Amino acid sequence: MANWLITGVSSGFGRSLSEAIFKKGGAVAGTVRKEKDKKEFEALAPGKAFAILLDVTDEKAVRQGVKEAEQKTGGIDVLVNNAGYGFEGAVEEASLADFRRQFDVNVFGAVATMQAVLPLMRARRRGHIVNVSSIGGLTAFPGIGAYHGSKFALEGISEALAKEVKHLGIKVTIVEPGGFRTDWAGRSMLHVDQTIADYDASAGAFRRMLAERNGKQAGDPRKAAEAIILAVESEEPPLHLLLGPDALRLAGEKLGALTAELLKWAPVSAGTNFSA
């Protein structure tokens, strides 16, 4: 079984994935932000669970944490960028500081971790980087524009990275879950301080829907963990791994709408070259 480095293992996908790996006999170096979470994580599988105390927005701490994970596991085979959070607020409602914090964690934290791990994987000419995005990295809804922006950015970075490292024996997979019963829409969700009444029918309605569905999502994090492990163990892992029938449906709707729009505007799009 491979050695894994997973960011954000205190709860949600990070915890479920770690527990599934322990059952298979694998080792996990997992990042946490609190001392109590460190002790709790290491108690899950003594000798196999190595908790690393750090905040992914601290670049220096990330580099040191990766070194620690490399030493404790004997070599990082798989990196899973899972740490992140959601932010609710219409684009106009959110401040630039809100956007920057969202990107600091969801994008720059993941990039810092990848940059720290890649030299190790390049030296070994093998490795697998798994970036946990969202169906919200492929399609968007009103009221969480900052979150969507961060996940769309992570998708683009991941696709470019996959092409950069393929010849080095390093694989990249982007995980795009739909609705799963984690704490993403609960304690892991932050909100704008003040809302604007004009957006109540769009951003506001979507916020209320998320709140109503929280804790009732159809997706099982344990099955998501099994799917991620299956992808990592595959000889030809997918670049995009959608999780959940809702993710498949929403991605299909996005592709259909995009195709229809491309075809409708194709004459305009194709008519922008210099005339012969």
C-alpha positions in Angstrom: 0.0 0.0 0.0 1.3 3.5 -0.9 2.3 6.2 1.6 -0.1 9.2 1.5 0.1 12.8 2.5 -3.4 14.3 2.9 -4.1 17.8 3.9 -7.1 18.4 6.2 -7.7 15.1 7.9 -9.6 16.4 10.9 -13.0 15.6 9.3 -14.8 15.2 6.0 -13.2 13.5 3.0 -9.7 13.7 4.5 -10.8 11.7 7.5 -12.8 9.2 5.6 -10.0 8.7 3.1 -7.4 8.2 5.9 -9.6 5.6 7.6 -10.0 3.7 4.4 -6.2 3.7 3.8 -5.5 2.5 7.3 -7.9 -0.5 6.8 -5.8 -1.4 3.8 -2.6 -1.2 5.8 -1.3 2.1 4.3 0.3 5.0 6.1 -1.0 8.5 6.1 0.8 11.8 7.1 -2.2 14.1 7.6 -2.2 17.8 8.3 -4.3 19.3 11.1 -4.4 22.8 12.6 -5.1 21.9 16.3 -3.1 19.9 18.8 -6.2 18.0 20.0 -6.8 16.9 16.4 -3.2 15.8 16.1 -3.6 13.4 19.0 -6.9 12.2 17.8 -5.7 11.4 14.3 -2.6 9.5 15.5 -4.7 7.4 17.8 -6.6 6.1 14.7 -3.7 3.9 13.6 -0.6 4.1 15.8 2.5 3.7 13.7 0.6 4.4 10.5 -1.1 7.8 11.2 1.3 10.7 11.4 -0.3 14.0 12.2 1.5 17.2 11.0 0.4 20.5 12.6 0.3 23.2 10.0 -1.8 25.8 8.2 -1.6 25.4 4.4 -1.4 29.1 3.9 2.0 29.2 5.7 4.4 28.4 2.8 7.4 27.8 5.1 5.3 25.5 7.4 4.1 23.6 4.3 7.7 23.0 3.1 8.7 21.8 6.6 5.6 19.7 6.9 6.3 17.9 3.6 9.9 17.1 4.8 8.4 15.7 8.0 5.9 13.6 6.1 8.6 12.3 3.8 10.7 11.2 6.8 7.9 9.7 8.8 6.3 7.7 5.9 9.5 6.7 4.2 8.5 8.5 1.1 5.4 10.2 -0.2 3.7 8.2 -3.0 0.4 10.1 -3.1 -0.4 13.7 -2.3 -4.1 14.6 -1.7 -4.8 18.3 -1.5 -8.0 18.2 0.5 -7.8 21.1 2.8 -10.3 23.9 2.0 -13.5 25.6 2.9 -16.6 27.1 1.3 -17.7 30.7 1.4 -21.2 32.0 0.8 -21.8 35.4 -0.6 -22.8 36.9 -3.9 -19.9 38.4 -5.9 -21.0 41.9 -5.0 -21.6 41.0 -1.3 -18.1 39.5 -0.8 -15.1 41.7 -0.1 -11.8 41.4 -1.9 -10.4 40.2 1.4 -13.0 37.4 1.4 -11.9 36.4 -2.1 -8.2 36.5 -1.2 -8.8 34.3 1.9 -10.7 31.8 -0.2 -7.9 31.6 -2.8 -5.2 31.5 -0.1 -6.5 28.2 1.2 -8.2 26.5 -1.7 -5.7 27.5 -4.4 -2.4 28.8 -3.1 -2.3 26.3 -0.2 -2.7 23.5 -2.7 0.0 25.0 -5.0 2.4 25.4 -2.1 2.0 21.7 -1.2 2.4 20.5 -4.7 5.5 22.6 -5.2 7.0 21.1 -2.0 6.2 17.5 -3.0 7.1 17.6 -6.7 10.9 17.6 -6.4 10.6 14.4 -4.3 8.3 12.8 -6.9 10.5 13.9 -9.8 13.6 12.4 -8.2 11.8 9.1 -7.9 10.1 9.4 -11.3 6.8 8.4 -9.9 3.9 9.7 -7.7 0.3 10.7 -7.8 -1.2 14.1 -7.0 -4.9 14.2 -6.2 -6.5 17.6 -6.0 -9.9 17.6 -4.4 -12.0 20.1 -6.3 -15.8 20.0 -6.6 -18.5 19.8 -9.2 -18.4 23.5 -8.4 -15.1 23.5 -10.3 -16.9 22.6 -13.5 -20.2 24.5 -13.1 -21.4 27.4 -11.0 -24.4 28.4 -8.8 -25.4 31.8 -7.5 -24.1 32.8 -4.0 -20.7 31.0 -3.9 -18.8 32.8 -6.6 -15.5 33.0 -4.6 -15.6 29.3 -3.9 -16.3 28.5 -7.6 -13.5 30.8 -8.6 -11.0 29.0 -6.4 -12.1 25.6 -7.7 -12.1 26.6 -11.3 -8.6 27.9 -10.7 -7.5 24.6 -9.1 -8.9 22.7 -12.1 -6.9 24.7 -14.6 -3.7 24.5 -12.6 -4.2 20.7 -12.2 -4.8 20.2 -15.9 -1.7 22.1 -16.8 0.3 20.2 -14.2 -0.9 16.9 -15.6 0.6 17.7 -19.0 3.9 19.0 -17.4 4.6 15.9 -15.4 3.2 13.0 -17.4 6.6 12.2 -19.0 8.1 12.1 -15.5 5.9 9.3 -14.3 3.8 11.5 -12.1 0.0 11.3 -12.4 -2.6 13.9 -11.6 -6.3 13.3 -10.7 -8.9 16.0 -10.0 -11.7 14.8 -7.7 -15.1 16.5 -8.3 -17.7 15.5 -5.7 -21.3 16.5 -5.8 -23.3 16.6 -2.5 -21.7 14.5 0.2 -22.6 14.2 3.9 -19.5 16.1 5.2 -19.4 19.3 7.2 -18.6 21.4 4.0 -22.0 23.2 4.2 -21.9 23.3 8.0 -19.0 24.3 10.2 -16.6 24.5 7.2 -18.7 27.1 5.5 -18.1 30.8 6.1 -20.6 33.6 5.2 -20.6 37.3 4.3 -21.4 39.6 7.1 -24.1 41.6 5.2 -26.3 40.6 2.4 -28.0 42.7 -0.3 -31.8 42.3 -0.7 -31.6 42.4 -4.5 -29.8 39.0 -4.4 -32.3 37.3 -2.2 -34.0 35.5 -5.1 -30.7 34.2 -6.5 -27.8 33.9 -4.0 -30.1 34.0 -1.0 -32.3 31.2 -2.4 -29.2 29.0 -3.0 -27.9 29.7 0.5 -31.2 28.6 2.0 -31.2 25.4 -0.1 -27.7 24.5 1.0 -28.7 25.0 4.7 -31.8 22.9 4.3 -29.9 20.0 2.7 -27.0 20.0 5.1 -26.7 16.7 6.8 -29.1 15.1 4.3 -26.8 14.9 1.2 -27.0 11.5 -0.6 -23.2 11.1 -1.0 -21.4 8.7 1.4 -17.9 9.9 2.2 -16.7 6.3 2.8 -17.7 5.3 -0.7 -16.0 8.4 -2.0 -12.8 7.3 -0.3 -13.0 3.9 -1.9 -13.5 5.5 -5.3 -10.4 7.7 -4.8 -8.3 4.7 -3.7 -9.5 2.8 -6.7 -8.5 5.6 -9.0 -5.0 5.9 -7.5 -4.4 2.2 -7.7 -5.5 2.1 -11.4 -2.8 1.7 -14.1 -4.6 4.5 -16.0 -6.2 6.8 -13.5 -8.6 9.4 -14.7 -7.7 13.1 -14.9 -11.3 14.0 -13.8 -13.0 11.8 -11.2 -16.6 12.9 -10.7 -18.3 11.5 -7.5 -22.0 11.1 -7.2 -24.9 10.9 -9.6 -25.7 14.5 -9.0 -22.2 15.5 -10.2 -22.6 13.4 -13.3 -26.0 15.1 -14.0 -24.7 18.6 -13.4 -21.6 18.1 -15.5 -23.8 16.7 -18.3 -26.0 19.7 -18.1 -23.0 22.0 -18.3 -21.6 20.2 -21.3 -24.9 20.2 -23.1 -25.5 24.0 -22.5 -21.9 24.7 -23.6 -22.1 22.7 -26.7 -25.4 24.3 -27.7 -24.0 27.8 -27.1 -20.8 27.0 -29.1 -22.8 25.8 -32.1 -25.2 28.7 -31.9 -22.4 31.3 -32.0 -20.0 29.3 -34.2 -20.4 31.5 -37.3 -19.5 34.6 -35.2 -16.7 32.8 -33.5 -15.2 31.6 -36.8 -15.5 34.9 -38.5 -12.9 36.8 -36.6 -9.8 36.2 -38.7 -8.3 38.7 -41.1 -10.1 38.5 -44.5 -8.1 36.8 -47.2 
